[in-house]
Amino acid sequence: MTRLLTAVVVFALFAGVTFLILRPRDTRVAPVGPYAPLVTTPAAVPALRAALGTSACTSSGCHAGTPGEGEPWRSAYSVWALHDPHSRAERVLHGALAAQIVAGIAAVDPPLPIVPAAENRACTGCHAPLAAPPAGGVEGAIASADPRAAEGVSCEACHGPAGDWLVAHTLPGWRQSIEREGMLDLGDPSVAAARCGECHVGSPPTADGRPRQVTHALIAAGHPRLAFDLRAFRAGLPSHWRDPAAFAERAAAEGGRRADPIEEWSLGRLAVLRAYLVQAERQSVPVGPPPADGSAPAWPEFTAFDCYGCHRPALVAGALSAPSLGTQPIQPPGIPRPDPLVWALLESFVPAEAHAAVEGARGALAARWMDPPALDTFQGALAAIDRGMPGAADRLRALPPGEQAAAIAAAADLRAWGEAAVAFSALEAVAAQAGAGDRVAAELAALKDLLAFPIGEGPDGPIRHDAPHPYDPAAAATAVERIVAGIQAGASPP
């Protein structure tokens, strides 16, 4: 019996390796280089038949171990299933808020049929990305019986469909070859931010045409506004990956490396900007025949702008004119402006050689917000970002920690909540890299509290409000000054 079992295992491995060698080349994902941003287009999305489902990750000795025991990767599936909100991404489509959003969208355009959120193509592109494509019937509906739909944003939704790389992933030396087989290296911040940004920023539709964007109409109907920062996002998730320091040591031993906090922040911000520009470019297609992928362009699409340009939150009296908080005149209410959550602190993470092109795109967007931008408005900036991606961290790295913090504080217009939020994430990265102590950690926590949205009651239970009322720019400026002083004191020689 033992010999028979051994023979079966050997045959299975042989068959798997043979399949990897002989399979058609056009089913594989293009390799992702160390800093190459992942640009997902309908042509590049792997075929859904390559997705195997989470059961492929739960075998004994793989990723279904007990959380907290052994290396984090051994319990990756368990942590995801028990604690990660991504595992509940499809489940929320069955709740009262989802029904409210669908009804709100239909009320704006009564001819639209009301398709339940769990079957609605506009929802499942991000909430159940591996669901089977439509099987006919109601326009806009998907096949809700597909078990992959209920898995929500599963392992393969982030790491790539496993049908192409599962066997290779179990073999010695898989780290050196796995990207060639289609598994994404989410330890690379540019790849991780681009992958997350497909839904948390927006991106082209899935291969079967399901949209992946949150429009102004969706937000008006009750969908949360999208806001994404890689380091903040990872910090808010239950970790199923190695401690960064241990991961860096392991990577160095294997001939590679992992990003430090400043590099992670810089590459993450640049990848978010890139995803935003790709989305804005699609949204600004001039009126005419709809794109072949079925998405309908609409301009101005106000999600390309700062919500608070029109929906102005409460501000401290006199803050708009306080010279210490910002040097540029702030626009009056009702005038859309480029979103600080995307555009803040450009000089901190956009490489010098790409800065002019990126600023040009922002200027064009701000000056003519009511008209669809020219087709080449964003193309130069996108090309410059792609060329400059390896140097995203260079401008901050060239400065000592204290000067890094001071430069961030000087560049941030703290009158805008979005700029303060980006400044917080930048200062947190600087503090992490500098090894700042408890004092700075406490000041960072105080700033985070000032920026946090209050918790209220939603139709499905507690929910965060959609605005930081009341945001106090003067208090945020004081907190930033204390953080900078703490980093400078810790970085000074004794």
C-alpha positions as CSV (number, residue, x, y, z in Angstrom):
1,M,0.0,0.0,0.0
2,T,2.9,2.4,0.9
3,R,4.5,1.8,-2.5
4,L,1.2,2.3,-4.3
5,L,0.7,5.6,-2.4
6,T,4.2,6.8,-3.2
7,A,3.7,5.9,-6.9
8,V,0.4,7.9,-7.0
9,V,2.1,11.0,-5.5
10,V,5.1,10.8,-7.8
11,F,2.8,10.4,-10.8
12,A,0.7,13.4,-9.7
13,L,3.7,15.6,-9.4
14,F,5.1,14.4,-12.7
15,A,1.7,15.0,-14.4
16,G,1.5,18.5,-12.9
17,V,5.0,19.5,-14.0
18,T,4.4,18.0,-17.4
19,F,1.2,20.1,-17.7
20,L,3.1,23.3,-16.7
21,I,5.7,22.6,-19.4
22,L,3.4,21.5,-22.2
23,R,0.3,23.8,-21.7
24,P,-0.4,26.4,-24.3
25,R,1.6,29.6,-23.7
26,D,-1.3,32.0,-24.2
27,T,-3.0,30.9,-21.0
28,R,-0.2,32.3,-18.8
29,V,0.0,35.7,-17.2
30,A,2.7,38.1,-18.5
31,P,5.7,38.2,-16.0
32,V,5.6,40.9,-13.5
33,G,9.0,42.5,-12.9
34,P,10.4,43.8,-9.6
35,Y,8.7,47.2,-10.0
36,A,6.5,46.7,-13.1
37,P,3.0,47.9,-12.2
38,L,0.3,45.3,-12.8
39,V,-1.9,46.8,-15.6
40,T,-5.0,44.6,-15.8
41,T,-6.8,44.9,-19.1
42,P,-9.5,42.5,-20.4
43,A,-6.9,40.8,-22.6
44,A,-4.5,40.2,-19.6
45,V,-7.0,38.8,-17.1
46,P,-6.4,35.1,-16.7
47,A,-9.2,32.8,-17.9
48,L,-11.7,32.1,-15.1
49,R,-11.3,28.3,-15.7
50,A,-7.8,28.6,-14.1
51,A,-9.4,29.5,-10.7
52,L,-9.6,26.4,-8.5
53,G,-11.3,27.9,-5.4
54,T,-10.1,28.2,-1.8
55,S,-10.3,24.4,-1.3
56,A,-7.1,24.2,-3.3
57,C,-5.3,26.1,-0.5
58,T,-6.6,24.2,2.5
59,S,-4.9,20.8,2.2
60,S,-3.1,19.5,5.3
61,G,0.3,21.1,5.6
62,C,-0.7,24.0,3.4
63,H,-2.5,27.1,4.6
64,A,-5.3,25.9,6.9
65,G,-3.3,25.7,10.1
66,T,-4.3,27.2,13.5
67,P,-3.8,31.0,13.6
68,G,-0.9,31.9,15.8
69,E,0.9,28.5,15.5
70,G,3.9,28.2,13.3
71,E,4.8,30.5,10.5
72,P,2.0,32.9,9.4
73,W,1.8,31.3,5.9
74,R,0.7,28.0,7.4
75,S,-2.6,29.6,8.7
76,A,-3.1,32.1,5.8
77,Y,-6.4,30.5,4.7
78,S,-7.7,30.2,8.3
79,V,-6.9,33.9,9.1
80,W,-8.6,35.0,5.9
81,A,-11.7,32.9,6.5
82,L,-12.0,33.9,10.2
83,H,-10.8,37.5,10.4
84,D,-10.3,39.1,7.0
85,P,-13.1,41.3,5.7
86,H,-12.3,40.2,2.1
87,S,-13.8,36.8,3.0
88,R,-17.1,38.6,3.6
89,A,-17.0,40.7,0.4
90,E,-19.8,38.7,-1.3
91,R,-21.8,38.3,1.9
92,V,-22.4,42.0,2.2
93,L,-24.2,41.9,-1.2
94,H,-27.1,40.1,0.6
95,G,-27.5,42.8,3.3
96,A,-29.9,45.7,3.7
97,L,-27.3,48.3,2.6
98,A,-26.7,46.5,-0.7
99,A,-30.5,46.4,-1.4
100,Q,-30.7,50.1,-0.6
101,I,-27.9,50.9,-3.0
102,V,-29.4,48.8,-5.8
103,A,-32.8,50.4,-5.3
104,G,-31.3,53.9,-5.2
105,I,-29.6,53.4,-8.5
106,A,-32.7,52.0,-10.1
107,A,-34.8,55.0,-8.8
108,V,-32.5,57.4,-10.7
109,D,-33.0,55.5,-13.9
110,P,-36.4,53.8,-13.6
111,P,-36.1,51.7,-16.9
112,L,-33.3,49.8,-15.3
113,P,-34.4,46.4,-13.9
114,I,-33.6,45.9,-10.2
115,V,-31.1,43.1,-10.1
116,P,-30.2,41.9,-6.6
117,A,-26.7,43.0,-5.6
118,A,-25.4,39.4,-5.3
119,E,-26.3,38.8,-8.9
120,N,-25.5,42.3,-10.2
121,R,-22.6,42.6,-12.6
122,A,-21.9,46.1,-11.3
123,C,-21.3,44.7,-7.8
124,T,-19.7,41.3,-8.4
125,G,-16.8,42.5,-10.4
126,C,-15.2,43.5,-7.1
127,H,-17.2,41.7,-4.5
128,A,-17.0,38.3,-6.2
129,P,-14.4,38.7,-8.9
130,L,-14.1,34.9,-9.6
131,A,-17.8,34.3,-10.0
132,A,-18.8,32.7,-13.3
133,P,-19.8,35.0,-16.1
134,P,-23.5,35.6,-16.9
135,A,-25.4,32.5,-17.9
136,G,-28.2,34.4,-19.8
137,G,-31.5,35.6,-18.4
138,V,-31.8,39.0,-16.8
139,E,-29.5,41.5,-18.3
140,G,-26.8,42.4,-15.9
141,A,-27.1,39.3,-13.7
142,I,-24.5,36.6,-13.0
143,A,-24.8,33.0,-12.1
144,S,-25.4,33.2,-8.4
145,A,-25.1,29.5,-7.8
146,D,-21.4,29.5,-8.6
147,P,-19.6,28.5,-5.4
148,R,-16.6,30.7,-6.3
149,A,-19.0,33.7,-5.9
150,A,-19.6,33.0,-2.2
151,E,-15.9,33.0,-1.5
152,G,-15.9,36.8,-2.1
153,V,-12.4,38.2,-2.5
154,S,-10.5,34.9,-2.1
155,C,-6.9,33.8,-2.2
156,E,-6.9,33.6,-6.0
157,A,-8.5,37.0,-6.4
158,C,-5.4,38.6,-5.0
159,H,-2.6,36.1,-5.8
160,G,-3.9,35.1,-9.2
161,P,-5.9,32.0,-10.3
162,A,-4.1,29.0,-9.1
163,G,-4.7,26.6,-11.9
164,D,-1.5,27.8,-13.6
165,W,0.8,27.8,-10.6
166,L,-0.6,25.5,-7.8
167,V,1.7,22.6,-8.6
168,A,4.8,24.7,-9.0
169,H,4.0,26.4,-5.7
170,T,4.5,23.1,-3.9
171,L,7.9,22.4,-5.4
172,P,11.4,23.4,-4.1
173,G,12.6,26.7,-5.5
174,W,9.1,27.9,-6.3
175,R,10.0,31.5,-5.3
176,Q,12.4,31.8,-8.2
177,S,9.9,30.6,-10.8
178,I,6.4,31.3,-9.5
179,E,5.9,34.7,-11.2
180,R,6.6,33.1,-14.6
181,E,3.7,30.8,-13.8
182,G,1.3,33.6,-13.0
183,M,1.4,34.0,-9.2
184,L,1.7,37.6,-8.1
185,D,4.4,38.7,-5.8
186,L,2.4,40.8,-3.4
187,G,5.6,41.5,-1.4
188,D,6.4,44.0,-4.2
189,P,4.5,47.2,-3.2
190,S,4.0,48.3,-6.8
191,V,2.3,45.0,-7.6
192,A,0.4,44.8,-4.3
193,A,-0.9,48.4,-4.7
194,A,-1.9,47.9,-8.3
195,R,-3.7,44.6,-7.5
196,C,-5.6,46.1,-4.6
197,G,-6.2,49.3,-6.6
198,E,-8.1,47.3,-9.2
199,C,-11.1,47.5,-6.9
200,H,-10.1,50.0,-4.2
201,V,-9.3,52.7,-6.8
202,G,-11.0,51.3,-9.9
203,S,-9.9,49.6,-13.1
204,P,-11.0,48.3,-16.5
205,P,-13.8,45.6,-16.4
206,T,-13.1,42.0,-15.8
207,A,-12.6,39.6,-18.8
208,D,-16.4,39.0,-19.0
209,G,-17.2,42.7,-18.9
210,R,-18.2,43.3,-15.3
211,P,-17.4,46.9,-14.2
212,R,-14.9,47.6,-11.4
213,Q,-15.6,51.2,-10.5
214,V,-17.5,53.1,-7.9
215,T,-19.3,56.0,-9.6
216,H,-20.7,59.2,-8.1
217,A,-24.2,57.7,-8.6
218,L,-23.2,54.6,-6.5
219,I,-21.8,56.8,-3.7
220,A,-25.0,58.9,-3.8
221,A,-27.0,55.7,-3.4
222,G,-25.1,54.8,-0.3
223,H,-21.9,53.0,-1.4
224,P,-18.8,54.0,0.6
225,R,-16.4,56.3,-1.1
226,L,-13.1,54.6,-2.3
227,A,-9.9,55.6,-0.5
228,F,-6.8,53.5,-0.6
229,D,-3.3,53.7,0.9
230,L,-1.2,50.5,0.8
231,R,0.5,50.8,4.2
232,A,-2.7,51.8,6.0
233,F,-4.6,49.1,4.2
234,R,-2.1,46.4,5.2
235,A,-2.0,47.7,8.8
236,G,-5.8,47.3,9.0
237,L,-5.9,43.7,7.8
238,P,-5.2,40.6,9.9
239,S,-1.7,39.5,8.8
240,H,-1.2,36.2,7.1
241,W,2.3,37.1,5.9
242,R,5.7,37.2,7.6
243,D,6.9,40.0,9.8
244,P,8.5,42.5,7.4
245,A,11.9,42.3,9.1
246,A,11.9,38.5,9.0
247,F,10.7,38.5,5.5
248,A,13.5,40.9,4.5
249,E,16.1,38.5,6.1
250,R,14.5,35.5,4.3
251,A,14.4,37.4,1.0
252,A,18.1,38.5,1.3
253,A,19.1,34.9,2.0
254,E,17.3,33.8,-1.2
255,G,19.1,36.4,-3.3
256,G,16.3,39.0,-3.2
257,R,14.9,41.7,-0.9
258,R,11.8,43.3,0.4
259,A,10.8,46.9,0.5
260,D,11.5,49.1,3.5
261,P,8.7,51.3,4.9
262,I,9.6,54.4,2.8
263,E,9.8,52.3,-0.3
264,E,6.5,50.6,0.4
265,W,4.8,53.9,1.0
266,S,6.3,55.6,-2.1
267,L,5.7,52.7,-4.5
268,G,2.2,52.2,-3.0
269,R,1.3,55.9,-3.6
270,L,2.7,55.9,-7.1
271,A,0.8,52.8,-8.0
272,V,-2.4,54.3,-6.7
273,L,-1.8,57.4,-8.8
274,R,-1.3,55.2,-11.8
275,A,-4.6,53.3,-11.2
276,Y,-6.4,56.6,-10.8
277,L,-5.1,58.0,-14.1
278,V,-6.0,54.8,-16.0
279,Q,-9.5,55.0,-14.5
280,A,-9.9,58.8,-15.2
281,E,-8.6,58.2,-18.8
282,R,-11.4,55.7,-19.3
283,Q,-14.0,57.9,-17.7
284,S,-13.1,60.9,-19.9
285,V,-13.5,59.2,-23.3
286,P,-15.4,61.7,-25.5
287,V,-19.1,61.1,-26.0
288,G,-19.7,58.7,-28.9
289,P,-20.0,55.0,-29.5
290,P,-19.4,53.1,-26.2
291,P,-16.2,51.2,-25.7
292,A,-16.1,47.6,-26.9
293,D,-15.9,46.3,-23.3
294,G,-19.4,47.7,-22.6
295,S,-18.5,50.4,-20.1
296,A,-20.1,53.8,-20.7
297,P,-17.9,56.9,-20.4
298,A,-19.3,59.8,-18.5
299,W,-17.6,63.2,-17.8
300,P,-17.4,64.8,-15.5
301,E,-17.3,61.7,-13.3
302,F,-17.1,63.3,-10.0
303,T,-15.2,60.4,-8.3
304,A,-12.2,61.8,-10.2
305,F,-12.4,64.8,-7.8
306,D,-12.3,65.6,-4.1
307,C,-15.7,65.1,-2.5
308,Y,-15.1,68.0,-0.2
309,G,-14.7,70.5,-3.1
310,C,-18.5,70.5,-3.2
311,H,-19.5,68.8,0.0
312,R,-17.5,71.0,2.3
313,P,-17.0,69.6,5.8
314,A,-17.0,71.7,8.9
315,L,-13.8,73.7,9.4
316,V,-12.3,75.6,12.3
317,A,-13.0,79.4,12.0
318,G,-10.2,81.1,10.2
319,A,-8.5,77.9,9.1
320,L,-9.0,78.7,5.4
321,S,-6.7,81.7,5.6
322,A,-4.2,80.5,8.1
323,P,-0.8,80.8,6.3
324,S,0.8,78.0,8.4
325,L,-1.7,75.4,7.0
326,G,-1.4,76.0,3.3
327,T,0.1,78.3,0.8
328,Q,-2.4,78.1,-2.1
329,P,-5.8,79.8,-2.1
330,I,-8.5,77.2,-1.5
331,Q,-11.3,77.0,-4.0
332,P,-14.8,78.1,-3.0
333,P,-17.4,75.5,-2.3
334,G,-19.0,73.9,-5.3
335,I,-15.9,73.9,-7.5
336,P,-14.5,70.3,-8.1
337,R,-10.8,70.0,-7.5
338,P,-8.4,67.1,-8.0
339,D,-8.6,64.6,-5.1
340,P,-5.9,65.2,-2.4
341,L,-6.1,61.5,-1.5
342,V,-4.5,60.8,-4.9
343,W,-2.5,64.0,-5.7
344,A,-1.1,65.1,-2.3
345,L,2.7,65.1,-1.7
346,L,3.6,64.4,-5.3
347,E,7.1,65.7,-4.8
348,S,7.6,63.1,-2.1
349,F,7.0,60.0,-4.2
350,V,6.9,61.0,-7.9
351,P,10.4,60.7,-9.4
352,A,11.9,64.0,-10.4
353,E,12.0,63.1,-14.1
354,A,8.2,62.2,-14.0
355,H,7.1,65.2,-11.9
356,A,6.5,67.7,-14.7
357,A,4.3,65.3,-16.7
358,V,2.3,64.3,-13.6
359,E,1.8,68.0,-12.6
360,G,0.7,68.7,-16.1
361,A,-2.0,66.1,-15.9
362,R,-3.2,67.5,-12.6
363,G,-3.2,71.0,-13.9
364,A,-5.3,70.0,-17.0
365,L,-7.7,68.2,-14.8
366,A,-8.2,71.2,-12.5
367,A,-8.4,73.8,-15.1
368,R,-11.0,72.2,-17.4
369,W,-12.9,69.9,-15.0
370,M,-16.2,70.4,-16.8
371,D,-14.9,69.2,-20.2
372,P,-13.6,65.7,-21.2
373,P,-9.8,66.0,-21.1
374,A,-7.9,65.6,-24.4
375,L,-7.1,62.0,-25.2
376,D,-3.4,62.5,-24.5
377,T,-3.9,64.3,-21.1
378,F,-3.0,61.3,-19.0
379,Q,-0.8,59.3,-21.4
380,G,2.4,61.3,-20.9
381,A,2.0,61.0,-17.1
382,L,1.3,57.3,-17.3
383,A,4.4,56.7,-19.4
384,A,6.5,58.8,-17.0
385,I,5.3,56.9,-14.0
386,D,6.1,53.6,-15.6
387,R,9.6,54.8,-16.4
388,G,10.1,56.3,-13.0
389,M,8.7,53.5,-10.8
390,P,12.1,52.1,-9.6
391,G,13.0,55.6,-8.3
392,A,9.8,56.3,-6.4
393,A,11.6,56.3,-3.0
394,D,14.7,58.1,-4.1
395,R,13.6,61.7,-3.3
396,L,12.7,60.9,0.4
397,R,15.6,58.5,0.9
398,A,18.1,61.2,-0.1
399,L,17.2,63.0,3.2
400,P,17.9,62.1,6.8
401,P,14.8,61.1,8.8
402,G,14.2,64.4,10.4
403,E,14.4,66.2,7.1
404,Q,12.1,63.7,5.5
405,A,9.5,64.4,8.1
406,A,9.9,68.2,7.8
407,A,9.7,68.0,4.0
408,I,6.4,66.1,4.3
409,A,4.9,68.5,6.8
410,A,6.0,71.5,4.7
411,A,4.4,70.1,1.5
412,A,1.0,69.1,3.0
413,D,-1.9,71.5,2.9
414,L,-3.5,70.5,6.1
415,R,-6.6,72.5,5.4
416,A,-7.7,69.5,3.3
417,W,-8.6,66.4,5.1
418,G,-7.3,64.2,2.2
419,E,-3.8,65.9,2.3
420,A,-3.6,65.4,6.1
421,A,-4.5,61.7,5.6
422,V,-1.7,61.2,3.1
423,A,0.7,63.1,5.3
424,F,-0.2,60.8,8.2
425,S,0.7,57.7,6.1
426,A,3.9,59.3,5.0
427,L,5.0,60.3,8.5
428,E,4.1,56.8,9.8
429,A,6.4,55.3,7.2
430,V,9.2,57.7,8.0
431,A,8.8,56.9,11.8
432,A,8.8,53.2,11.1
433,Q,12.0,53.3,9.0
434,A,13.7,55.6,11.5
435,G,12.7,53.4,14.5
436,A,11.0,56.2,16.2
437,G,10.0,55.5,19.8
438,D,6.8,55.5,21.9
439,R,6.5,59.3,21.9
440,V,6.1,59.5,18.1
441,A,3.8,56.5,18.1
442,A,1.5,58.2,20.6
443,E,1.5,61.4,18.5
444,L,0.7,59.4,15.3
445,A,-2.2,57.8,17.1
446,A,-3.5,61.2,18.1
447,L,-3.3,62.4,14.5
448,K,-5.1,59.2,13.4
449,D,-7.9,59.9,15.8
450,L,-8.3,63.4,14.5
451,L,-8.6,62.0,10.9
452,A,-10.9,59.1,11.7
453,F,-14.5,59.1,10.5
454,P,-17.1,58.7,13.3
455,I,-19.0,55.5,13.7
456,G,-22.8,55.6,13.2
457,E,-25.6,53.1,12.7
458,G,-26.2,51.7,9.2
459,P,-28.9,49.3,8.0
460,D,-26.7,46.3,8.7
461,G,-25.2,47.6,12.0
462,P,-22.3,50.0,12.9
463,I,-20.9,51.8,9.9
464,R,-18.5,54.7,9.4
465,H,-19.9,58.0,8.3
466,D,-18.9,59.3,4.9
467,A,-17.2,62.5,6.1
468,P,-14.8,63.4,8.8
469,H,-17.1,65.9,10.7
470,P,-15.8,67.9,12.3
471,Y,-12.2,68.0,10.9
472,D,-10.0,70.4,12.8
473,P,-7.1,71.5,10.6
474,A,-5.4,73.5,13.3
475,A,-5.3,70.5,15.7
476,A,-4.0,68.4,12.8
477,A,-1.2,70.9,12.2
478,T,-0.3,70.8,15.8
479,A,-0.2,67.0,15.8
480,V,2.0,67.0,12.7
481,E,4.5,69.5,14.3
482,R,4.8,67.2,17.3
483,I,5.4,64.2,15.1
484,V,8.1,66.0,13.1
485,A,9.8,67.2,16.3
486,G,9.7,63.7,17.8
487,I,11.3,62.2,14.7
488,Q,13.9,64.9,14.6
489,A,14.7,64.4,18.3
490,G,15.1,60.7,17.8
491,A,17.2,61.0,14.7
492,S,19.6,63.5,16.3
493,P,22.9,62.3,17.7
494,P,23.0,62.0,21.5
